[in-house]
């Protein structure tokens, strides 16, 4: 199954269930982007990407954007404080009242601790709940190295598990499929090393908080989506709006 963000218009949020803040976790290639698109379509909530926020601030020439661009131009990483401030401003926007899906944040336990404190201080939001999508590393490698993308409609294929009807070309647009330069075994090894050292501890942070579920991401896409929604409903039942106590680790 392929997902094209252009064909999924956000629907009105479900009157009977508001997902609130959601964090999808998992190693590179588990399908977080695909599942985020499905959640956006089902619940009408935005996907909040730190990459998008950073680019927007730079394009608009905000003070935060100028500071970030200056560092990036010098080849430096954007520090947590700047990223946190950008995320904080985005979370104050009116379109997040029913919930949102965090993409690429928090990447470290420092950012996770800041986010917990920020949401706790707001007093108006439900606590963040996290779902980790688990897939065997060998399968992840097949997903990454076999991935091919249509440059026109952005549909994603895989030469092993979901090949196009005509080798190398999109079924819908007929465009020649692209193989991203970072979808290689070497790049995957680097990304996994970074993930293990930085992002994997974030999983333990939320596991210890109790606001956490882990699901099997090796099953078909629709089954993964069903498992995520079930997990979100269970967690939101335990941690509704107004239950967040950062001092207690909840």
TORKOL-4160 file (C-alpha; in steps of 0.2 Angstrom, whole numbers, padded with zeros to 4 digits, m for minus):
250
<pt num="1" X="0000" Y="0000" Z="0000"/>
<pt num="2" X="0007" Y="0017" Z="m0005"/>
<pt num="3" X="0003" Y="0034" Z="0004"/>
<pt num="4" X="0002" Y="0050" Z="m0006"/>
<pt num="5" X="0000" Y="0065" Z="0006"/>
<pt num="6" X="m0008" Y="0075" Z="m0008"/>
<pt num="7" X="m0023" Y="0063" Z="m0009"/>
<pt num="8" X="m0027" Y="0063" Z="0009"/>
<pt num="9" X="m0037" Y="0079" Z="0014"/>
<pt num="10" X="m0038" Y="0081" Z="0033"/>
<pt num="11" X="m0055" Y="0076" Z="0039"/>
<pt num="12" X="m0064" Y="0085" Z="0053"/>
<pt num="13" X="m0058" Y="0078" Z="0070"/>
<pt num="14" X="m0068" Y="0064" Z="0077"/>
<pt num="15" X="m0081" Y="0071" Z="0089"/>
<pt num="16" X="m0080" Y="0055" Z="0100"/>
<pt num="17" X="m0061" Y="0054" Z="0101"/>
<pt num="18" X="m0048" Y="0068" Z="0101"/>
<pt num="19" X="m0030" Y="0060" Z="0100"/>
<pt num="20" X="m0022" Y="0075" Z="0108"/>
<pt num="21" X="m0003" Y="0076" Z="0107"/>
<pt num="22" X="0005" Y="0061" Z="0099"/>
<pt num="23" X="0023" Y="0055" Z="0096"/>
<pt num="24" X="0026" Y="0041" Z="0084"/>
<pt num="25" X="0043" Y="0033" Z="0088"/>
<pt num="26" X="0053" Y="0020" Z="0078"/>
<pt num="27" X="0069" Y="0017" Z="0069"/>
<pt num="28" X="0072" Y="0024" Z="0051"/>
<pt num="29" X="0061" Y="0015" Z="0039"/>
<pt num="30" X="0047" Y="0008" Z="0051"/>
<pt num="31" X="0034" Y="0019" Z="0042"/>
<pt num="32" X="0031" Y="0033" Z="0054"/>
<pt num="33" X="0028" Y="0045" Z="0039"/>
<pt num="34" X="0015" Y="0033" Z="0032"/>
<pt num="35" X="0006" Y="0031" Z="0048"/>
<pt num="36" X="0006" Y="0050" Z="0052"/>
<pt num="37" X="m0002" Y="0053" Z="0035"/>
<pt num="38" X="m0016" Y="0041" Z="0040"/>
<pt num="39" X="m0019" Y="0049" Z="0057"/>
<pt num="40" X="m0020" Y="0066" Z="0049"/>
<pt num="41" X="m0033" Y="0060" Z="0037"/>
<pt num="42" X="m0043" Y="0051" Z="0050"/>
<pt num="43" X="m0043" Y="0064" Z="0064"/>
<pt num="44" X="m0040" Y="0081" Z="0055"/>
<pt num="45" X="m0024" Y="0084" Z="0065"/>
<pt num="46" X="m0008" Y="0092" Z="0059"/>
<pt num="47" X="0009" Y="0084" Z="0058"/>
<pt num="48" X="0022" Y="0095" Z="0066"/>
<pt num="49" X="0039" Y="0093" Z="0058"/>
<pt num="50" X="0054" Y="0101" Z="0066"/>
<pt num="51" X="0062" Y="0102" Z="0048"/>
<pt num="52" X="0046" Y="0111" Z="0041"/>
<pt num="53" X="0046" Y="0123" Z="0056"/>
<pt num="54" X="0065" Y="0127" Z="0054"/>
<pt num="55" X="0063" Y="0130" Z="0035"/>
<pt num="56" X="0047" Y="0141" Z="0039"/>
<pt num="57" X="0056" Y="0152" Z="0052"/>
<pt num="58" X="0071" Y="0154" Z="0040"/>
<pt num="59" X="0060" Y="0159" Z="0025"/>
<pt num="60" X="0050" Y="0171" Z="0035"/>
<pt num="61" X="0066" Y="0179" Z="0043"/>
<pt num="62" X="0060" Y="0177" Z="0061"/>
<pt num="63" X="0073" Y="0181" Z="0075"/>
<pt num="64" X="0073" Y="0162" Z="0078"/>
<pt num="65" X="0076" Y="0158" Z="0060"/>
<pt num="66" X="0090" Y="0171" Z="0058"/>
<pt num="67" X="0099" Y="0164" Z="0073"/>
<pt num="68" X="0097" Y="0146" Z="0066"/>
<pt num="69" X="0102" Y="0151" Z="0048"/>
<pt num="70" X="0118" Y="0159" Z="0055"/>
<pt num="71" X="0123" Y="0143" Z="0064"/>
<pt num="72" X="0119" Y="0132" Z="0049"/>
<pt num="73" X="0129" Y="0143" Z="0038"/>
<pt num="74" X="0144" Y="0140" Z="0049"/>
<pt num="75" X="0141" Y="0122" Z="0048"/>
<pt num="76" X="0135" Y="0121" Z="0066"/>
<pt num="77" X="0120" Y="0111" Z="0073"/>
<pt num="78" X="0105" Y="0121" Z="0078"/>
<pt num="79" X="0105" Y="0119" Z="0097"/>
<pt num="80" X="0091" Y="0112" Z="0108"/>
<pt num="81" X="0086" Y="0129" Z="0115"/>
<pt num="82" X="0082" Y="0136" Z="0097"/>
<pt num="83" X="0073" Y="0121" Z="0092"/>
<pt num="84" X="0063" Y="0120" Z="0108"/>
<pt num="85" X="0058" Y="0138" Z="0106"/>
<pt num="86" X="0052" Y="0136" Z="0088"/>
<pt num="87" X="0042" Y="0120" Z="0093"/>
<pt num="88" X="0034" Y="0130" Z="0107"/>
<pt num="89" X="0028" Y="0144" Z="0096"/>
<pt num="90" X="0021" Y="0131" Z="0084"/>
<pt num="91" X="0011" Y="0122" Z="0098"/>
<pt num="92" X="0003" Y="0138" Z="0102"/>
<pt num="93" X="m0006" Y="0139" Z="0085"/>
<pt num="94" X="m0025" Y="0136" Z="0085"/>
<pt num="95" X="m0025" Y="0121" Z="0073"/>
<pt num="96" X="m0018" Y="0109" Z="0087"/>
<pt num="97" X="m0033" Y="0110" Z="0099"/>
<pt num="98" X="m0038" Y="0092" Z="0094"/>
<pt num="99" X="m0021" Y="0085" Z="0094"/>
<pt num="100" X="m0005" Y="0084" Z="0083"/>
<pt num="101" X="0008" Y="0072" Z="0077"/>
<pt num="102" X="0026" Y="0076" Z="0081"/>
<pt num="103" X="0038" Y="0072" Z="0067"/>
<pt num="104" X="0057" Y="0072" Z="0071"/>
<pt num="105" X="0055" Y="0079" Z="0089"/>
<pt num="106" X="0059" Y="0075" Z="0102"/>
<pt num="107" X="0075" Y="0067" Z="0096"/>
<pt num="108" X="0084" Y="0067" Z="0113"/>
<pt num="109" X="0080" Y="0065" Z="0131"/>
<pt num="110" X="0084" Y="0083" Z="0134"/>
<pt num="111" X="0071" Y="0088" Z="0121"/>
<pt num="112" X="0059" Y="0076" Z="0128"/>
<pt num="113" X="0061" Y="0083" Z="0146"/>
<pt num="114" X="0058" Y="0101" Z="0139"/>
<pt num="115" X="0043" Y="0095" Z="0130"/>
<pt num="116" X="0035" Y="0087" Z="0145"/>
<pt num="117" X="0038" Y="0103" Z="0155"/>
<pt num="118" X="0031" Y="0114" Z="0142"/>
<pt num="119" X="0015" Y="0104" Z="0140"/>
<pt num="120" X="0013" Y="0103" Z="0159"/>
<pt num="121" X="0015" Y="0122" Z="0161"/>
<pt num="122" X="0002" Y="0125" Z="0147"/>
<pt num="123" X="m0012" Y="0118" Z="0158"/>
<pt num="124" X="m0023" Y="0117" Z="0143"/>
<pt num="125" X="m0017" Y="0101" Z="0134"/>
<pt num="126" X="m0018" Y="0083" Z="0137"/>
<pt num="127" X="m0001" Y="0075" Z="0140"/>
<pt num="128" X="0009" Y="0068" Z="0126"/>
<pt num="129" X="0007" Y="0049" Z="0122"/>
<pt num="130" X="0020" Y="0039" Z="0113"/>
<pt num="131" X="0018" Y="0024" Z="0101"/>
<pt num="132" X="0034" Y="0015" Z="0096"/>
<pt num="133" X="0033" Y="0005" Z="0079"/>
<pt num="134" X="0045" Y="m0010" Z="0080"/>
<pt num="135" X="0052" Y="m0018" Z="0065"/>
<pt num="136" X="0067" Y="m0030" Z="0064"/>
<pt num="137" X="0083" Y="m0022" Z="0058"/>
<pt num="138" X="0085" Y="m0034" Z="0043"/>
<pt num="139" X="0067" Y="m0029" Z="0037"/>
<pt num="140" X="0071" Y="m0011" Z="0039"/>
<pt num="141" X="0087" Y="m0013" Z="0028"/>
<pt num="142" X="0076" Y="m0020" Z="0014"/>
<pt num="143" X="0063" Y="m0006" Z="0016"/>
<pt num="144" X="0076" Y="0007" Z="0015"/>
<pt num="145" X="0087" Y="0000" Z="0001"/>
<pt num="146" X="0072" Y="m0005" Z="m0009"/>
<pt num="147" X="0063" Y="0011" Z="m0008"/>
<pt num="148" X="0059" Y="0020" Z="m0024"/>
<pt num="149" X="0049" Y="0037" Z="m0025"/>
<pt num="150" X="0039" Y="0045" Z="m0039"/>
<pt num="151" X="0046" Y="0063" Z="m0041"/>
<pt num="152" X="0029" Y="0068" Z="m0048"/>
<pt num="153" X="0016" Y="0061" Z="m0036"/>
<pt num="154" X="0027" Y="0056" Z="m0022"/>
<pt num="155" X="0021" Y="0038" Z="m0021"/>
<pt num="156" X="0033" Y="0026" Z="m0013"/>
<pt num="157" X="0037" Y="0009" Z="m0020"/>
<pt num="158" X="0048" Y="m0005" Z="m0014"/>
<pt num="159" X="0057" Y="m0016" Z="m0026"/>
<pt num="160" X="0056" Y="m0031" Z="m0014"/>
<pt num="161" X="0038" Y="m0029" Z="m0006"/>
<pt num="162" X="0028" Y="m0017" Z="m0017"/>
<pt num="163" X="0036" Y="m0015" Z="m0034"/>
<pt num="164" X="0028" Y="m0005" Z="m0048"/>
<pt num="165" X="0020" Y="m0014" Z="m0062"/>
<pt num="166" X="0033" Y="m0008" Z="m0074"/>
<pt num="167" X="0051" Y="m0009" Z="m0067"/>
<pt num="168" X="0057" Y="0008" Z="m0063"/>
<pt num="169" X="0042" Y="0018" Z="m0067"/>
<pt num="170" X="0027" Y="0025" Z="m0057"/>
<pt num="171" X="0010" Y="0016" Z="m0060"/>
<pt num="172" X="0000" Y="0032" Z="m0060"/>
<pt num="173" X="0011" Y="0045" Z="m0067"/>
<pt num="174" X="0023" Y="0035" Z="m0078"/>
<pt num="175" X="0038" Y="0045" Z="m0071"/>
<pt num="176" X="0054" Y="0037" Z="m0069"/>
<pt num="177" X="0056" Y="0032" Z="m0050"/>
<pt num="178" X="0070" Y="0039" Z="m0040"/>
<pt num="179" X="0082" Y="0031" Z="m0028"/>
<pt num="180" X="0087" Y="0043" Z="m0014"/>
<pt num="181" X="0105" Y="0045" Z="m0012"/>
<pt num="182" X="0104" Y="0041" Z="0007"/>
<pt num="183" X="0094" Y="0025" Z="0004"/>
<pt num="184" X="0109" Y="0014" Z="0004"/>
<pt num="185" X="0116" Y="0001" Z="0016"/>
<pt num="186" X="0130" Y="0012" Z="0022"/>
<pt num="187" X="0119" Y="0027" Z="0025"/>
<pt num="188" X="0107" Y="0016" Z="0034"/>
<pt num="189" X="0121" Y="0010" Z="0046"/>
<pt num="190" X="0125" Y="0028" Z="0050"/>
<pt num="191" X="0107" Y="0032" Z="0053"/>
<pt num="192" X="0104" Y="0017" Z="0064"/>
<pt num="193" X="0120" Y="0022" Z="0074"/>
<pt num="194" X="0113" Y="0039" Z="0077"/>
<pt num="195" X="0096" Y="0032" Z="0081"/>
<pt num="196" X="0103" Y="0020" Z="0094"/>
<pt num="197" X="0114" Y="0033" Z="0103"/>
<pt num="198" X="0101" Y="0048" Z="0103"/>
<pt num="199" X="0084" Y="0043" Z="0099"/>
<pt num="200" X="0082" Y="0026" Z="0107"/>
<pt num="201" X="0084" Y="0033" Z="0124"/>
<pt num="202" X="0068" Y="0044" Z="0121"/>
<pt num="203" X="0059" Y="0027" Z="0119"/>
<pt num="204" X="0064" Y="0023" Z="0137"/>
<pt num="205" X="0059" Y="0040" Z="0143"/>
<pt num="206" X="0041" Y="0038" Z="0138"/>
<pt num="207" X="0041" Y="0019" Z="0142"/>
<pt num="208" X="0045" Y="0024" Z="0160"/>
<pt num="209" X="0032" Y="0037" Z="0160"/>
<pt num="210" X="0018" Y="0025" Z="0157"/>
<pt num="211" X="0012" Y="0035" Z="0142"/>
<pt num="212" X="0019" Y="0022" Z="0130"/>
<pt num="213" X="0014" Y="0008" Z="0119"/>
<pt num="214" X="0024" Y="m0003" Z="0107"/>
<pt num="215" X="0017" Y="m0011" Z="0092"/>
<pt num="216" X="0022" Y="m0023" Z="0078"/>
<pt num="217" X="0026" Y="m0013" Z="0062"/>
<pt num="218" X="0030" Y="m0028" Z="0051"/>
<pt num="219" X="0012" Y="m0032" Z="0047"/>
<pt num="220" X="0002" Y="m0023" Z="0033"/>
<pt num="221" X="0000" Y="m0005" Z="0034"/>
<pt num="222" X="m0019" Y="m0005" Z="0038"/>
<pt num="223" X="m0015" Y="m0017" Z="0053"/>
<pt num="224" X="m0002" Y="m0006" Z="0059"/>
<pt num="225" X="m0014" Y="0009" Z="0058"/>
<pt num="226" X="m0027" Y="0000" Z="0068"/>
<pt num="227" X="m0015" Y="m0005" Z="0081"/>
<pt num="228" X="m0009" Y="0013" Z="0083"/>
<pt num="229" X="m0027" Y="0019" Z="0085"/>
<pt num="230" X="m0031" Y="0006" Z="0098"/>
<pt num="231" X="m0016" Y="0011" Z="0107"/>
<pt num="232" X="m0020" Y="0029" Z="0107"/>
<pt num="233" X="m0037" Y="0026" Z="0113"/>
<pt num="234" X="m0031" Y="0016" Z="0127"/>
<pt num="235" X="m0018" Y="0028" Z="0132"/>
<pt num="236" X="m0029" Y="0043" Z="0131"/>
<pt num="237" X="m0042" Y="0035" Z="0142"/>
<pt num="238" X="m0028" Y="0033" Z="0155"/>
<pt num="239" X="m0021" Y="0051" Z="0152"/>
<pt num="240" X="m0035" Y="0063" Z="0147"/>
<pt num="241" X="m0033" Y="0082" Z="0147"/>
<pt num="242" X="m0029" Y="0089" Z="0164"/>
<pt num="243" X="m0020" Y="0073" Z="0171"/>
<pt num="244" X="m0002" Y="0079" Z="0167"/>
<pt num="245" X="0009" Y="0080" Z="0182"/>
<pt num="246" X="0028" Y="0082" Z="0176"/>
<pt num="247" X="0034" Y="0081" Z="0194"/>
<pt num="248" X="0027" Y="0064" Z="0195"/>
<pt num="249" X="0034" Y="0059" Z="0178"/>
<pt num="250" X="0016" Y="0058" Z="0171"/>
